[in-house]
Amino acid sequence: MEILEINYINFRNLEDKNIHFSPRFNLFFGKNGQGKTSILEAIYFSATGKSFRTSKNIELIKYKKEKMGSYISYRDLISEKTLSVKMDKKNKEYNYNGKKIPLDQFYGKVNVVTFIPEDIELITGSPGFRRNFFDGEIAQSNYEYFRHLKDYTKVLKIRNKYLKEKKHKDELFSIFEDEFVKLAAKIVLKRIDYVKNISIILNLNYRKLFDDKKELSLKYDSFLGEFKGLDLKALEERIRGKIKDLKNQEIRYGYSLVGPQRDDFKFILNEKEAKSYSSQGEKKSIIFSLKLSEIDMVIKEKRESPIFLIDDISSYFDSIRKDNIIKYLKKREIQVFISSTTDLNIESKNFRIDKGEIQDGHYECK
């Protein structure tokens, strides 16, 4: 997959621009605070309808402006296509090949993997942060999972409302609870499969790039406890059993104590949890290995390479790690967008950014 061009209007501090990209490396460089991260964000937003920096849409609209819009053309295995997002301070509109579509049909058309400094929170942050991240990654390549998450969120809110209002004996509560169990089991089963597959790739990438003497894995810490060997029906029965065990507590507290919204994902390096025992350098290497593994998972699921965005690589990694990463990416057939304060000494299309204005790219051959 390849993004051919982007066109944006009133996006953050960026001057309105139409940019054509290289199919391999695209480097955005300049001093800090000039808009390097914003251009990567614009690409991500155009492809996914979301920001990797904020959940507040209004922050994306340029100061004193009322509307914002972004458009990309891209090429997949079949043909050239377009995506665009139009937004004001209240509404957001998604378009595919010029036709308005809902978000659940928009999300996943173009698969994007990002690596940003804030990703360190995947190790140090809250379980909710990790859940949202991994749910988003699975959903990019699996439309069915996206729908299950969306439906589960609705049913969970209804179930919690009934519990809070002490209406657990209502006939409708039983109907919603049955749907709650079925959706929860489907989500858990997909997470189990995803973690099993990505954990193998994660370890290989970490050992290949950073330390071949250590073992890295991703652990799925489920509310169900032990779940090995369970199929969908068995998971449903296990969930029903958990609900039965915690029924009185759920009624007393007035919300669900069972469900995948209580799960966590943990990184284990040499049999120790990375959050507590790994150094800062190891944590950074773990996260980058995860991002490369996401790329491999997308290729496995969709038979097509995603787009890779890397923000502020120069300040995030030391020279040895940075060089290893660049060498690795040169061997991969993926389109890469990188922001940096320095020249990376790679063959790339280079764009200089100064006060939100992006100079037309020129090719650098190294």
Secondary structure as GFF3:
##gff-version 3
##sequence-region A 1 366
A	DSSP	beta_strand	2	9	.	.	.	ID=ss1
A	DSSP	beta_strand	17	20	.	.	.	ID=ss2
A	DSSP	beta_strand	25	29	.	.	.	ID=ss3
A	DSSP	alpha_helix	36	48	.	.	.	ID=ss4
A	DSSP	three_ten_helix	57	60	.	.	.	ID=ss5
A	DSSP	beta_strand	67	75	.	.	.	ID=ss6
A	DSSP	beta_strand	80	88	.	.	.	ID=ss7
A	DSSP	beta_strand	92	96	.	.	.	ID=ss8
A	DSSP	beta_strand	99	101	.	.	.	ID=ss9
A	DSSP	alpha_helix	103	106	.	.	.	ID=ss10
A	DSSP	beta_strand	112	115	.	.	.	ID=ss11
A	DSSP	three_ten_helix	117	120	.	.	.	ID=ss12
A	DSSP	alpha_helix	121	124	.	.	.	ID=ss13
A	DSSP	alpha_helix	127	141	.	.	.	ID=ss14
A	DSSP	alpha_helix	143	164	.	.	.	ID=ss15
A	DSSP	alpha_helix	171	209	.	.	.	ID=ss16
A	DSSP	beta_strand	216	221	.	.	.	ID=ss17
A	DSSP	alpha_helix	232	245	.	.	.	ID=ss18
A	DSSP	alpha_helix	247	253	.	.	.	ID=ss19
A	DSSP	three_ten_helix	260	262	.	.	.	ID=ss20
A	DSSP	beta_strand	264	269	.	.	.	ID=ss21
A	DSSP	beta_strand	272	273	.	.	.	ID=ss22
A	DSSP	alpha_helix	274	277	.	.	.	ID=ss23
A	DSSP	alpha_helix	280	302	.	.	.	ID=ss24
A	DSSP	beta_strand	307	310	.	.	.	ID=ss25
A	DSSP	alpha_helix	313	316	.	.	.	ID=ss26
A	DSSP	alpha_helix	319	330	.	.	.	ID=ss27
A	DSSP	beta_strand	335	340	.	.	.	ID=ss28
A	DSSP	beta_strand	348	354	.	.	.	ID=ss29
A	DSSP	beta_strand	357	358	.	.	.	ID=ss30
A	DSSP	beta_strand	362	364	.	.	.	ID=ss31
###
